[in-house]
Amino acid sequence: MPLLFSVAYYALDALIYLLLAVAILSWFPIDPRNRWIRLLHTITDPILHPIRALVPSIGGFSFDILIAVLVLGLIQRVFLRALTS
């Protein structure tokens, strides 16, 4: 069971980094037809779409990535506690 928690912990860690990459890349004019950008959005959009539906943009700023990173960080802490106990 600890192996499963360890794999989930590192998968969440990779997902957090991918979300941060989406946030940084959104500042640049990148072709959305680029295969790497499409892959990145294919991985991260299932997490971001439900948050976008619940939390509207405020003043042109979208907080969906911030909320997703915070929630994934909390889940990661739960996995870390399961690993250390």
HUSULVEN-V862188 format. One record per residue. N is the residue number from 0. RES is the residue in one small letter. D_LAST is the distance of its C-alpha to the last C-alpha in whole Angstrom. Layout:
n=N res=RES d_last=D_LAST
n=N res=RES d_last=D_LAST
This chain:
n=0 res=m d_last=12
n=1 res=p d_last=10
n=2 res=l d_last=13
n=3 res=l d_last=14
n=4 res=f d_last=12
n=5 res=s d_last=13
n=6 res=v d_last=16
n=7 res=a d_last=16
n=8 res=y d_last=15
n=9 res=y d_last=18
n=10 res=a d_last=20
n=11 res=l d_last=19
n=12 res=d d_last=20
n=13 res=a d_last=23
n=14 res=l d_last=24
n=15 res=i d_last=24
n=16 res=y d_last=26
n=17 res=l d_last=29
n=18 res=l d_last=29
n=19 res=l d_last=30
n=20 res=a d_last=32
n=21 res=v d_last=34
n=22 res=a d_last=34
n=23 res=i d_last=36
n=24 res=l d_last=38
n=25 res=s d_last=39
n=26 res=w d_last=41
n=27 res=f d_last=43
n=28 res=p d_last=46
n=29 res=i d_last=45
n=30 res=d d_last=46
n=31 res=p d_last=44
n=32 res=r d_last=45
n=33 res=n d_last=44
n=34 res=r d_last=42
n=35 res=w d_last=39
n=36 res=i d_last=39
n=37 res=r d_last=39
n=38 res=l d_last=36
n=39 res=l d_last=34
n=40 res=h d_last=35
n=41 res=t d_last=35
n=42 res=i d_last=31
n=43 res=t d_last=31
n=44 res=d d_last=33
n=45 res=p d_last=31
n=46 res=i d_last=29
n=47 res=l d_last=31
n=48 res=h d_last=34
n=49 res=p d_last=32
n=50 res=i d_last=31
n=51 res=r d_last=35
n=52 res=a d_last=36
n=53 res=l d_last=35
n=54 res=v d_last=35
n=55 res=p d_last=39
n=56 res=s d_last=40
n=57 res=i d_last=41
n=58 res=g d_last=44
n=59 res=g d_last=43
n=60 res=f d_last=40
n=61 res=s d_last=37
n=62 res=f d_last=33
n=63 res=d d_last=32
n=64 res=i d_last=30
n=65 res=l d_last=29
n=66 res=i d_last=27
n=67 res=a d_last=26
n=68 res=v d_last=24
n=69 res=l d_last=23
n=70 res=v d_last=22
n=71 res=l d_last=20
n=72 res=g d_last=18
n=73 res=l d_last=17
n=74 res=i d_last=16
n=75 res=q d_last=14
n=76 res=r d_last=12
n=77 res=v d_last=11
n=78 res=f d_last=10
n=79 res=l d_last=9
n=80 res=r d_last=6
n=81 res=a d_last=5
n=82 res=l d_last=6
n=83 res=t d_last=4
n=84 res=s d_last=0
